[in-house]
Each structure stands twice: as C-alpha cells, then as structure tokens.
C-alpha cells in the first residue's frame, strides 16, 4: 500500500484539469484510516464546462456519425486496457471502498467483459422499415443517439457500474458527462486515461469529481443534458428525477433493493446455504442486489437455520488487502452508523439476534460482524428497508402463495432467488414475484447479455443486454412518398 495519497485530475474536453477554483477534497481508506486520494472539487462552473464540452462533441464532432465498426474498435481497446491494468484498478477500489482484493480483481474482469459486449452492439443498432403502408408510401424508423448523457454513479461498485452505462451510451453514439461518487472516484478518473489512450475523441467523455450538490444537481437540471442515468439510493433517485423535470429529460434509474431468497424443502440445501451467505455478505452487504432477506418454508425447521448461522460464523472479516478476506470494511462512518441503527431496531422490535450485530475492532477501520436475525416478521423495518450492510433477516412461509406475498411486501422489486427442484414451483413463484431479475437455483450471477433493472421503486429502464442500447437512443419516423400525390385541394372544385 502506497503511504502517500494519489493525486488525480478531472477530464474535460479531452484534457486533464484541476477545478477552476483550485479546491480539492481527499479520501481516507475505510479499512486503514489513511489518505489514499486527493481529487479536484468541482463546482457549478466546472460542471457547466464539462456539459459544454459534451454538447460541442455531440453536435459537431465525428463521434455520433462515426461508423459503428470504428466505435467498436475503440471500445475493444478500452476493454483490453482495463484487463492490462486490472491489478492497479483493483487496488484503487480496495483502498477507496474497503472491498476485498480478490473480489475487486474479479470485478475488473467483469468490467472488461461489459466493454467487449457493448463493442458488439456498435454494429447492431437497428431501426425498421414498413413497405405495406399502401401504394407510394414507405415508412422508415431510425434509432439515433439521444445526445448528451449525464451519468451519476455510486460508491459500492465504482468501475463496474460506470461500465454498465458508459460503453452502451458510447456504442449508441452519445457523448457523456460522468460524476463518480466522491467516496470512490479513483478508478473512474483512471478510466479517463484509458479512454483517451484508446482513441475516444476529445469531449466525448468528461469526468467531473465533486459532491452531489452542486455537481449532480447541475447535471440533472441542465437543459443541455438530454438524459440522466443514475445508480444509487431510491431516495436520491427521486431527487434526480425531480431536478430532471426542468427540461423533461429522459431519466434512467437503478435504485435500491430488498431482495429475497426463497427456499423450498426440495431444494439442494447445501447450495442454497452457500448462496444465502454469499448473497448477503458479498461486498459487505453494500449491494443493491444483496439477498438481505431469506424466506424459508416452515418444513425446513430450525436445523436449516442453524446451518446458515454456522456457515455465516465462518465468513472471514478483515483487511481487504488480505487475499483470504471475504468481508471488508464499511465505506464510511455514516453508513456504519446506519447499519448499526438497523441492528438496534431489529432487536428492539422483537427479532432474535442469532449472530454478530456488533462492531469488530481490528485496529483500524470500520468493520461489522456478519449478522443474522431470525423470527423476523414482514412488517418489521429490517424486513422492509434496505440496510446496505452485512445483516440477514430470516422469515418463514407456509406455501408458494404466501412466499410471493411476502416477497412483494416491500416498495422494492429488483431481484429474487428461488430454490427448488420442482419446475412448476419455480415458474409459479418467478411469475408471481415482481422483480426485474429472478435467479432459480443460483444467486447474483450476471452476464453482459442479460438486461438488469427493477420494478416498482427499484428503478426505471434497463441496463446491460441489447435493450440497453435502446435506452440511449431516440426513435425517428421518416415517411417517404413515391410518385404522384393526390391533392387535397383541386382547382375549381365545387365552383360553377
């Protein structure tokens, strides 16, 4: 670990720049309590500068009009450089976010795969034609890039989440202004270097570092931004949507989740236990897809719950730079206090704390022991709200209909897991649960080809897959008339 913090610069108009004010902010490692990065603190002027650069690039540069094959080559070069610099990028994310190093390396490979997949879509942006509209009439449907896209990304998966947005927008021909979280901007700024080296033209991607107010609010309300793509909490997502109403820009939101894993007695129980523990403690539970609720059929009994607790007890918490660590440090003091508050609420409202629930003193940083609550009822706060920490709530059900009702009893609808060998049960429950992703006999697998997004207050729109390209386009209808046209007004018609 470098003892000196890394100094970063923003990317605006194809150049590395400081904030116009000269102001900076820093970030300390949540695991080691040492400064790891110093970044420019952008204000309204910097943000408007970035938006002007993106607007200029969209209106006048070659990027939106470039052949898809050429854009594809550039995106593939980006993917290649992400792979080459994977260890460097992973270490930055570990130091800024507290996630385990082995996990971070895996995420870098996932990022490269997203850029590689998006590169294929550069050559597969389709419209449509209609030649059955009647004699002399042809209809054409064009997909055109929507314009300047503002992207606001969170701290839990910094490079992965921008890689779920940016390459797809670029594949469509858009230009972009990116605001990474002020807690984890490092890898997004390094991505700026990678984009420049790969041949992305000046102004096509602009990266601005700072705080939600004023950077995020300026982007959301600015009339020259045609679309906002935001990932974060549902609460902030509402604020983004409210700000975007100024010019009625398109809004794509990937928000929170309270995702259930539903286990039936006929399931592969050993596989289910492993997925339950992985699902809730992966990335310290700081994950919108976290399987923070497990719904168990009553026939499974207390022995199965004991097996979950025993497995959770073995999960290693520690320094995220340690190769053996599975659960790292909590991102900051605010989130740390929020998680502990939910744990206290669970105890006060009658849930049974069976494991963890306390701070772990590892010498530095903020760590919470893997936590399990049983006896949780659907109306309890820990069963309904997103904790965003390593806290599992165990609920029970009697039949598939009750499982569906409990699964749907929160404001969220992001994802769910179903564990059963019975195909009828699997599809009955998957059709009944209102969520954007359903995993059957697995959990939290992801592929660039498959769309991702939520129902209800888990978001609007979809990322990943071929439909992600549509999010960053407008449909234009062109009607072409061939041959003589019948006039509406005929000279001397109706006169004597």
NORVEN-V801663 format. One record per residue. N is the residue number from 0. NEAR is the number of other C-alpha atoms within 12 Angstrom. Layout:
N,NEAR
N,NEAR
This chain:
0,21
1,15
2,14
3,15
4,23
5,28
6,23
7,34
8,37
9,43
10,42
11,43
12,35
13,30
14,26
15,26
16,30
17,27
18,31
19,22
20,14
21,16
22,19
23,25
24,28
25,28
26,37
27,34
28,41
29,37
30,40
31,32
32,27
33,23
34,25
35,34
36,33
37,31
38,40
39,35
40,37
41,38
42,30
43,28
44,21
45,36
46,44
47,34
48,33
49,47
50,45
51,30
52,34
53,42
54,36
55,31
56,33
57,37
58,23
59,20
60,22
61,22
62,38
63,36
64,24
65,25
66,20
67,26
68,23
69,26
70,39
71,34
72,28
73,33
74,44
75,34
76,28
77,39
78,33
79,26
80,32
81,40
82,28
83,18
84,24
85,32
86,24
87,24
88,37
89,40
90,34
91,44
92,48
93,48
94,43
95,50
96,50
97,50
98,48
99,40
100,35
101,29
102,34
103,41
104,32
105,25
106,35
107,39
108,30
109,30
110,44
111,38
112,32
113,42
114,46
115,36
116,34
117,45
118,39
119,31
120,37
121,38
122,25
123,24
124,35
125,24
126,19
127,17
128,19
129,19
130,17
131,11
132,15
133,13
134,16
135,17
136,19
137,20
138,22
139,21
140,20
141,21
142,27
143,26
144,35
145,36
146,39
147,46
148,50
149,54
150,52
151,49
152,46
153,39
154,37
155,43
156,48
157,43
158,48
159,40
160,43
161,48
162,42
163,45
164,48
165,51
166,51
167,48
168,49
169,52
170,51
171,47
172,49
173,49
174,53
175,56
176,57
177,53
178,56
179,47
180,40
181,40
182,43
183,48
184,48
185,45
186,50
187,48
188,42
189,34
190,46
191,44
192,30
193,31
194,36
195,29
196,22
197,24
198,25
199,39
200,34
201,33
202,38
203,47
204,50
205,48
206,60
207,55
208,48
209,41
210,31
211,33
212,24
213,24
214,37
215,45
216,34
217,36
218,49
219,47
220,33
221,34
222,26
223,35
224,43
225,38
226,43
227,51
228,48
229,50
230,49
231,39
232,32
233,30
234,22
235,28
236,33
237,27
238,23
239,41
240,32
241,20
242,28
243,33
244,22
245,21
246,20
247,20
248,30
249,34
250,37
251,38
252,42
253,49
254,43
255,44
256,45
257,52
258,52
259,55
260,50
261,54
262,51
263,36
264,27
265,23
266,28
267,21
268,28
269,20
270,24
271,37
272,33
273,28
274,36
275,47
276,44
277,37
278,44
279,44
280,45
281,43
282,42
283,49
284,44
285,42
286,41
287,44
288,49
289,41
290,51
291,49
292,52
293,47
294,46
295,44
296,32
297,24
298,19
299,24
300,21
301,18
302,15
303,30
304,35
305,20
306,24
307,39
308,30
309,21
310,26
311,35
312,23
313,22
314,29
315,28
316,39
317,34
318,36
319,43
320,34
321,24
322,21
323,17
324,27
325,36
326,48
327,49
328,51
329,51
330,46
331,31
332,22
333,15
334,29
335,31
336,22
337,25
338,37
339,32
340,23
341,34
342,41
343,25
344,24
345,35
346,26
347,17
348,21
349,19
350,29
351,26
352,29
353,30
354,31
355,28
356,30
357,25
358,26
359,26
360,16
361,20
362,14
363,22
364,31
365,39
366,41
367,42
368,38
369,48
370,47
371,43
372,40
373,35
374,31
375,34
376,27
377,32
378,21
379,29
380,27
381,45
382,42
383,31
384,34
385,44
386,42
387,42
388,48
389,51
390,52
391,54
392,51
393,46
394,39
395,36
396,29
397,22
398,22
399,33
400,20
401,23
402,37
403,36
404,22
405,40
406,47
407,36
408,27
409,32
410,27
411,37
412,39
413,44
414,47
415,50
416,45
417,50
418,41
419,31
420,20
421,20
422,17
423,14
424,27
425,30
426,22
427,21
428,36
429,33
430,23
431,24
432,38
433,33
434,36
435,35
436,35
437,40
438,34
439,35
440,34
441,33
442,33
443,32
444,23
445,26
446,23
447,33
448,25
449,21
450,27
451,38
452,39
453,36
454,31
455,27
456,32
457,40
458,38
459,32
460,32
461,35
462,42
463,38
464,30
465,31
466,26
467,36
468,41
469,34
470,40
471,44
472,32
473,25
474,20
475,18
476,17
477,17
478,19
479,19
480,17
481,15
482,10
483,9
484,12
485,11
486,8
487,7
488,9
489,9
490,9
491,7
492,9
493,7
494,6
495,5
